[in-house]
Structures are given as C-alpha cells and as structure tokens.
Amino acid sequence: MKARQKSARRRAAALRYSGRGAPTVVAKGEGEVAAHIEALAQQHDIPLVQDTVLTNLLCSVPLGDEIPEQLYVAVAEVLAHIYRVGQTIDSSP
C-alpha cells in the first residue's frame, strides 16, 4: 500500500532552455516541492504541461544536467506545443 501511495504522489520538473544545447533540469520534486514548483510557474506565467511519463523521466535527471538524448523528441514536442499555444494567445485581439 505504501508503494501505491508513493507512485500516486504529485511530481514536477522544470526545464530551462536558452535555444543552445539541450534543455537543462533546473528544478524537480515530489509532493509539496512539486506543488511549489507549479505555483512558482503559475506566478511567473510559465506554461505547465502535464505528462506523467515525461515528468518521471525528467525527475531521474540530476539537477543542472542537460536532458539525455533519449528525451529530445518528447521535450521538443512539449516546447513546440508551448510555442503554438503562446502564439495563439499572443495573436488574440
């Protein structure tokens, strides 16, 4: 039962991407830490994307490290989605 509770626990990971190299994991955590990461993102109008599998993989990357090559496509898809959503919002009258 404890393992089930732990796996259902909220997780979050934050990335920084400057346009050069690969995105870097700048924050990650579970429970209250995850809630804090999400709250900070919302306060600063940073888009949030919910993807449990990707979040779990990103949480396994050491803080400050670039994402591994195996995650490039998945993260690129998320970044493209965020860009498209931002364009839609920015182009509204």
GIJOMO-V957573 format. One record per pair of residues at least 4 apart in sequence whose ideal C-beta (glycine too) atoms are under 6 Angstrom apart, sorted by the first residue. I is the first residue (numbers start at 1). J is the second residue. D is the distance in whole Angstrom. If there is no record, write none. Layout:
# GIJOMO-V957573
i=I j=J d=D
i=I j=J d=D
This chain:
# GIJOMO-V957573
i=9 j=30 d=5
i=9 j=31 d=6
i=10 j=34 d=5
i=11 j=30 d=5
i=11 j=34 d=5
i=11 j=55 d=5
i=11 j=59 d=6
i=12 j=34 d=4
i=12 j=37 d=4
i=12 j=38 d=6
i=13 j=28 d=4
i=13 j=55 d=5
i=13 j=58 d=4
i=13 j=59 d=5
i=14 j=26 d=5
i=14 j=27 d=4
i=14 j=37 d=6
i=15 j=23 d=4
i=16 j=24 d=5
i=16 j=26 d=5
i=17 j=23 d=4
i=22 j=66 d=4
i=22 j=67 d=5
i=23 j=67 d=5
i=23 j=75 d=6
i=24 j=66 d=5
i=25 j=58 d=6
i=25 j=61 d=5
i=25 j=63 d=6
i=25 j=65 d=6
i=27 j=37 d=5
i=28 j=59 d=5
i=29 j=33 d=3
i=29 j=34 d=5
i=30 j=34 d=5
i=41 j=46 d=4
i=41 j=48 d=6
i=47 j=82 d=5
i=49 j=78 d=5
i=51 j=55 d=6
i=54 j=74 d=5
i=61 j=65 d=5
i=61 j=67 d=6
i=67 j=71 d=5
i=67 j=75 d=6
i=71 j=75 d=5
i=72 j=76 d=6
i=86 j=90 d=6
i=87 j=91 d=6
